[in-house]
Amino acid sequence: MPACLNDRSLGTHKYIRTKDIRIHYVVSGPEGKPLMLFVHGFPEFWYSWRHQIREFSKDYRVVALDLRGYGETDKPVGYKEYTTSKLVEDLKELISALGYKSCVLVGHDWGAALCWGLTSKYPDMVDKLVVLTVGHPRAFAKHMATSLSQWRKSWYMFFFLCPYIPEWFFQANDCELLENILKDKTRGGMAEDKISEEDIEAFKYTFSAAGAFTGPIHYYRATWRLANQDKSMIRHIENTPVLLICGEKDVALEIGIAEKTRKYVQDFTLHVLDGCSHWVQQEEPELTNKYMREFLQQ
């Protein structure tokens, strides 16, 4: 195991059982402080938030979890166990199990999509929402309906509907594809000086286990095969302030989605990071942390 995954400056590893699963998380910061919950995306895990854990654990009780199907959290069998409704309920139950009624909620990529869902369905549980790269679900749907280029960027979602093959591609050659999408700028990755070899080894270590990609890819399979979305998770956000931070060079999502999000959020702040990839909190941690802190102090 790479030493960085046991770095005590990042917090303490713990587990908590909800109604359906056991969740692994890392916690740091003083007990009694407000909760800040970090929700990672695909293909990531709790370690994606290393820069934010160190920054915000001075003022918050920060918790970075491994989502259902990821890392050391339980991995139920079958794509029907990975519906957005189940994933949002996992977050709701985790907040309660940690002893809180509400939190500052921070999500990236798939984690951001789940944070939109939780904020929409349970607005009293979210004091402020920070989302990275992913705009409001209705803005995404509207943009997809009018943008051929966004459909091209989303090709991988349809590839993920194939059984077994996507998992094989990701784990082949010592997770070479995972390494490339994280650090190869020509494939949408970060600049190489933004992610260390030890960081890459941490990702490869986590995703090299047998079946490590099946749960994460089931998120896409459940979304497309079980299309009856819970309408309570795509409402307008009226009373919760929202900060959205996007990378200008995101190869997966167009900035038009972020711009369209204004229509669905009453109190909305947007920052686009020049030259930044999809991996905003890892590639530009100082700027991400700066904009988050300014937003949280408002």
N, C-alpha and C positions, 0 to 999 in steps of 0.2 A: 504494500500500500504506500503511495506517495506520502511523504511526511506532511505535506501541506494539508492533507485531509484530517490530520490530528493536531493541527496548529491550535494551541489553547487560546491564542489571541482572537480566534474566530468564535470561541464559545464552547459550550458543552453539548455533547450529543445525547439526545433523549428520545424516548418513544412514548406514544400515547395512543390509547385505543378508543376509536369512535364506534359508532353503531356497526359498521361493516368491516373496517380494516384497522390495522395497526400502522400508524404514521411515524416515520422517522423525521426528526427535526434537529436543528442546531439553534441554541438559544444563548443570547449574550445581553448584557446590560442589567442595571439594577432592578430587582423585584419592586413592584409598586409603581414603576414608571409606566406611561401609556404604551400600549402594544403597537408595534410596527410589524406587520406580517408580510414577508417576501414570498412571492409565488413565481417560480421559474417557468420557462418555456421549453420548446423542443429544439434540439435534443440537449437538455441541460439538467442540472440538479442543484441542490442547495448551494453548492460552491460557486455558482454563477454570481452570487451576491457578496462575495468576499470583500469587495471594496466598500460596499454600502454597510455591511455589518460593522466594519471597523469605524466608519464615519458616524453612524447614528446610534451605536450602542451606548454612547455617553448620555444621551437624552431620552432613549426609549428602551423598552424591553423588546429587543429585536428577535424575531423568530424566522428562520428560513427553513422551509420544509422540503422534503422530497414528495412530489405529488404521487397519487395513486399510480402504480405501475413503474415508478422510477426508483433507482437507488436502493435504499434499505427499507422503503415503504412496501407494504404488501402489494402483490401483483395478482389480482383475481383473474381467473381464466375466462376468456371469451370477450369479444368486442362489446357486447351488450352491457358489460360491467364498467364501461368507460364513457357513458353518456355525459353530456354537459351537466345535466341535472344531478347526477351522482357526484360529479366532481365539485360542483358548487356546494352541495350538501356536506361534502368532506370538509370544505373550508369553514362553513358555518359551525359544524360540530367541533372543529379544532379550536376556533376562537372561544367557544363556550367552555370546552374542556380545559383550556389554559386559564380559565377563571376570569375572562373578560366579557363585557357586553358589546364592546365596539373596538375598532382599531384604525390606525392609518394603514391602508391596504395598498401594496405595491406589487405590480405584476408586469412580466415581460412575455411577449409572444403568446403562446397558449395560456400562460399564467395571466396575462392581461385580459384575454377573452373571458376567463373564469372570473376575474375581478369585476369586469363589467356586469356579468351575470349576477354575482353576489350583491353588488351595489344596487342593481335594478330591483332584485327580488326582496332583499333585506336592507333597505337604505339606512335603517337605524343602527346597523352594525358597522357602518363605514363612516368615520369622521371626515376623512379626506381620502381621495383616490388618486394614485399615481400610476399611470399606465405607460409602458414603453413599447413603441412601434405599432401597436394595434389600436385602431380607432373603434368607435362605437359599432356594435354588430349591424345596426341598420345602415350606417354609413358604408360599411364594407359591402353589404348586399347591394346597395344602390350603385356603388362604384363598379362592382363586378358586372352589373347589368348593362353598363354603358362603356366599359373599357376592355377592348380586346387585348391590350398589352398586359392588363392585370390578369386576365385569363391565362396568358402565356406564362406569366410569373408564377401562377398557381398550379402549373402542370403536375408538380410532385404530389399534390393532394390526390390526384386520380391514380398516379402510380402506386401510392400507398394502399389503394383498394385491392391490389393483387395480394394473394396469400403468399407468405414465406419469402418471396423474392426481395422485397425492400429490406427485410431484416438481414438477409444474406449480404446484400450490397453494403450495408452499413458496417457489418462486422468483418468483412473480407479484408485480408492483408493488414491485420492488426488495426482495425478501425481506420483505415486510410481515408475513407470518405469523410468521416467525422472530423479528422484532423484537418483535412483540406477546407471544409466549410467554416472552420473556426479561424484558420490562420492564413489561408490563401486569398489574398485580396482580389485576384482575378475570378474567384468563385464565390465572392460575397463575404469573405472572411475579414478578420481584423488585420491591421498592419502587424507584421511579425513582432515588432518591438512592444506591442500592446498585450501580448500573451506569452508567458514563459513556457519553456519546455516542460517544467514541472506541472504547470497548469494543464497543458495538453495531456500529460501522462495521467493526471487526476481524472480527466474526462474519459480517457481510454480505459483506465482501470475500472471505472464505474460501469461503462457500457460494454465491456468485453465479456461479462458474465453471460452464461447461456440464457437466452430469452430476454435480455436486457432491453432490446428495442421493441419487443412485441407489444407490451403495454402502451408505450408512447405512441406507436403507430396506430394502435386501436383507437386512439382519440379521433383520428381522421376517419377510420372505418365506421365508427359509431355515428359520427356527424353526417356522413353522406348516405349511409344505409338506413339510418333511423332519423329521417328528416323532420319529424314532428316536434319542432322546437317549442319549449315552454315559453309562451309569450310573456310571462312575467319577468323573464330575464333579458328582454330587449326593449324595456320601457325607456322613455326620456328620463334623464337624470336631472332632477329639479332642485334638490336641496343639498346635494353633496358637491363641494368644490372638486374639480378634476384638473389634473395636470397631465398632459400628453407630451412625451419626448420621443422624437423620431430621428432616424439617421437619414441624411440626404441620399446616401448611396445604398440604401436598403434594396437588396435584389428580390425580396419576397413581397414587399408591400409598397404601393405607390403613395406619394405624399397626398394625392387627391383624397384618399380615405380620411386622412387626418383633417384636412380642410373641411370635408363634408360633416365631420363629427360635431362641428360648432352648432349645427342645426338641432342636435339631440341632447345638448348639455347646456344648462342655464348658466353655470359659473365655470367657464372653460379657459384654460391657459395652454398654449401650444408653443413648443420650442423645437426647431429643426436644427440638428447638428451638422454643420457643413462637413462634407467629406467622410462622414461616419457611416459605418455599415449597419446591419441589422442588430449587431450585438452591442447596443449603445452603452449599457452600464458597465461592460467590461472593456470596451475600446476607449471610451471617454468617461472614465469614472469621476474625474474632477469636475467636469462640466455637469454631468448628471447629478452629482451630489450637490453642486452649487444651486442648480435650478430647483432641486427638491427642497433644499433648506429654505430658499427664498419663498417658495410656495407654502411650506409648512409654517413659516413665520407670519404669513399674512393674516 
